Amino acid sequence: MSKHENQSLISALHDCMAACNHCYDSCLKEDDVKMMAECIRLDRECADICGFFEQALLRDTPFKAELAKVCAEICEACGKECEKHDHDHCQECAKACFNCAKECRKVA
């Protein structure tokens, strides 16, 4: 598959990675960091898999479907955790995660 055929997925992965990194950094600055621990952990997991999957797609990985399935699961978990918190950065992250999970499921 060409980069063009994967563009919406690549964009969703990149946007999700950026949102998770922003959320992670912002959560570390919250007054009650312990309350944000699971959000922080999942932000890292999600940003890492999205970044890896984006790079793998650009290399035309033969494991596209398998990676998409795992990525969708992690994005969904991160989105569910982020939506529990009222912070703007968490809400924006949840939206990006759910969008990315949707795009991943199209190819999983």
C-alpha positions in Angstrom: 0.0 0.0 0.0 1.2 3.5 -0.8 1.5 6.4 1.6 -1.4 8.0 -0.1 -3.7 5.0 0.5 -2.8 5.2 4.2 -2.9 9.0 4.6 -6.0 9.2 6.8 -4.6 6.5 9.1 -1.2 8.1 9.2 -2.8 11.5 10.0 -4.9 10.0 12.8 -1.9 8.2 14.2 0.2 11.4 14.2 -2.6 13.5 15.7 -3.2 10.9 18.4 0.5 10.7 19.2 0.7 14.5 19.5 -2.4 14.7 21.7 -1.2 11.9 24.0 2.2 13.6 24.4 0.5 16.9 25.2 -1.9 15.2 27.7 1.0 13.3 29.3 3.0 16.5 29.8 0.0 18.4 31.0 -1.0 15.6 33.5 2.4 15.8 35.0 1.8 19.4 35.9 -1.6 18.8 37.6 -1.9 19.3 41.3 -2.8 15.7 42.0 -0.4 13.8 39.8 -1.2 10.5 41.6 -4.9 10.8 40.5 -3.6 11.1 36.9 -1.2 8.1 37.1 -3.3 5.8 34.9 -4.0 8.6 32.4 -0.2 9.3 32.2 0.6 5.6 31.8 -1.9 5.1 29.0 -0.8 8.4 27.3 2.7 7.0 27.0 1.5 3.6 25.8 -0.7 5.2 23.2 1.8 7.7 22.0 4.4 5.0 21.6 2.3 2.6 19.6 0.9 5.4 17.4 4.5 6.6 16.7 5.7 3.1 16.0 2.7 2.2 13.8 3.1 5.5 11.8 6.7 4.7 11.1 5.9 1.0 10.2 3.2 2.2 7.7 5.7 4.5 6.1 8.0 1.5 5.7 5.1 -0.5 4.2 5.0 -3.0 7.0 3.6 -6.5 6.2 2.0 -6.4 9.7 -0.4 -3.6 9.1 -3.6 -5.5 10.2 -2.0 -6.9 13.3 -0.5 -3.5 14.4 -3.8 -1.8 13.6 -5.7 -4.2 15.9 -3.3 -3.6 18.8 -3.2 0.1 18.2 -7.0 0.4 18.2 -7.2 -1.4 21.5 -4.6 0.8 23.2 -6.2 4.0 21.7 -9.6 2.9 23.0 -8.2 2.3 26.5 -6.5 5.6 26.5 -9.5 7.4 25.3 -11.7 5.8 27.9 -9.3 6.9 30.7 -8.9 10.4 29.4 -12.6 11.0 29.0 -13.0 10.4 32.8 -11.1 13.7 33.5 -12.5 17.2 33.0 -9.2 18.8 31.9 -9.3 20.1 28.3 -6.1 18.3 27.4 -7.7 15.0 28.5 -10.9 15.6 26.6 -8.9 16.5 23.4 -6.8 13.5 23.9 -9.8 11.3 24.2 -11.2 12.6 20.9 -7.9 12.0 19.1 -7.7 8.5 20.6 -11.2 7.5 19.6 -10.7 8.9 16.1 -7.4 6.9 15.8 -9.1 3.7 17.1 -11.8 4.1 14.4 -9.2 4.6 11.6 -7.2 1.6 12.9 -10.3 -0.6 12.9 -10.8 0.1 9.2 -7.6 -1.8 8.4 -7.5 -4.3 11.3 
